[in-house]
């Protein structure tokens, strides 16, 4: 299952460099439209259709959020009842969106947001079940796959030039470690190389008696995978708040190639509105001290980190409207893994943004331009993104995904991904000044 989903190719074949691809994008085929054909009806007769009146759920949710913000329980509860009548986790994209936002508004109104979110976060999904949901997601949506290819391809190209004995990847937010299987596969196919792979897997501690259990399990799976492909491997697990990590915790060694990576997880760091010394800036200063050969942050670029609830609610509603629309366009309603993915990822994130405040609100994305300012202030210099790489990634999206609504673009030295003109993710390369 890992091979099929995570390698982006046949494990028995030599992986190809995406820059060597020569496939051409096929022009879209125009739909035939017969000329001169019209539909006529007998005099006095017109076609009739029953149209079910459905309220504007987004407007209802915004009105409900305004009522919640001033503690108008009576109005908020009335609006929630109306939303519930027309929402479902098994409906169309808008109905599913409304279902999860209604859950979150209800929790905020009851003052139980933190408890509900904690319960959702404490429920640990098995790696196998998460992999099935992940397979469904990457099969219809390129965001994570292209983000992984963007990072892994760059690491591989730099390693080819420097030919180090050891590659040390420091991954902030490693989660299940799905990103690194394709890199392991590529390292195994390097002729005449016995390059050692070291990974420092960093994630937030789990609740309970074994806070590092998830990060350690990820290391075990990666170790077995490296053994399968005969890649020498060493793993260092860190499960603590990222701003408390010290340089010595990373166990850096002389002469190794160091790549620092974060795949859409910097949004979970608290900012200066909560802590005087922003954990975001603390982590960036730590990375600057590492002086990595390459630093690859992939950012969830969004604006729902406002301190004012209604403003934040409006932005997060628009953001997730795009994501649920994307799922509705590319997946059937009956797909069971779609339900799992929307619940495990989108539903949980919405609950945190809408129903939690203070240090309990860990979903705090910023725009890629805000992150650029942070990284420049922390002492990093941005590297150019090759236009050829962007073109090849755009070709990959056009070739492998049916929907033509996915956007792949470039702004300066940022690689951008979005849906129907709305920016969702941004990636870039940096080095210490």
VENRANOR-V862271 format. One record per pair of residues at least 6 apart in sequence whose ideal C-beta (glycine too) atoms are under 6 Angstrom apart, sorted by sequence separation. I is the first residue (numbers start at 0). GAP is how many residues later the second one is. If there is no record, write none. Layout:
[[I GAP] [I GAP]]
This chain:
[[8 6] [106 6] [137 6] [204 6] [271 6] [305 6] [417 6] [87 7] [88 7] [137 7] [225 7] [270 7] [330 7] [408 7] [415 7] [416 7] [2 8] [66 8] [67 8] [86 8] [158 8] [205 8] [286 8] [303 8] [416 8] [66 9] [106 9] [269 9] [270 9] [396 9] [88 10] [222 10] [268 10] [352 10] [415 10] [86 11] [87 11] [268 11] [303 11] [351 11] [396 11] [406 11] [63 12] [86 12] [202 12] [302 12] [303 12] [413 12] [414 12] [200 14] [348 14] [393 14] [404 14] [413 14] [63 15] [82 15] [86 15] [235 15] [303 15] [392 15] [404 15] [412 15] [62 16] [63 16] [218 16] [200 17] [301 17] [83 18] [200 18] [218 18] [59 19] [82 19] [389 20] [215 21] [79 22] [214 22] [59 23] [214 24] [211 25] [173 27] [211 27] [259 27] [210 28] [384 28] [173 29] [383 29] [151 30] [155 30] [165 30] [166 30] [167 30] [168 30] [169 30] [170 30] [171 30] [384 30] [147 31] [151 31] [381 31] [53 32] [165 32] [259 32] [75 33] [266 33] [196 34] [204 34] [257 34] [263 34] [272 34] [204 35] [257 35] [258 35] [259 35] [260 35] [261 35] [262 35] [195 36] [196 36] [197 36] [198 36] [199 36] [200 36] [201 36] [202 36] [242 36] [256 36] [263 36] [56 37] [67 37] [315 37] [242 39] [60 40] [67 40] [242 40] [56 41] [63 41] [67 41] [176 41] [183 41] [187 41] [241 41] [175 42] [183 42] [246 42] [187 43] [173 44] [180 44] [186 44] [176 45] [183 45] [129 46] [367 46] [381 46] [382 46] [183 47] [381 48] [126 49] [303 49] [199 50] [379 50] [380 50] [380 52] [378 54] [374 55] [367 58] [304 59] [304 61] [301 63] [299 65] [300 66] [300 67] [298 69] [298 72] [329 73] [328 74] [178 84] [121 85] [273 85] [167 88] [172 89] [165 90] [166 90] [167 90] [168 90] [169 90] [170 90] [171 90] [287 90] [287 91] [172 92] [163 93] [270 93] [284 93] [325 93] [267 94] [283 94] [161 95] [266 97] [321 97] [266 98] [321 100] [154 104] [150 110] [146 116] [300 122] [300 125] [298 127] [297 129] [4 130] [295 133] [294 135] [157 136] [290 141] [287 144] [150 145] [146 151] [14 171] [5 172] [7 174] [14 174] [5 175] [6 175] [13 175] [6 178] [1 179] [139 190] [139 191] [135 201] [132 204] [136 204] [131 205] [132 207] [132 208] [96 227] [95 228] [119 228] [92 231] [92 232] [116 234] [92 235] [116 235] [91 236] [116 239] [68 240] [68 241] [112 242] [113 242] [112 243] [65 244] [64 245] [103 246] [107 246] [113 246] [99 247] [103 247] [107 247] [145 247] [64 248] [106 248] [99 250] [103 250] [103 251] [141 255] [141 259] [141 264] [149 265] [142 274] [149 277] [146 280] [142 282] [24 370] [18 373] [24 373] [17 374] [22 376]]
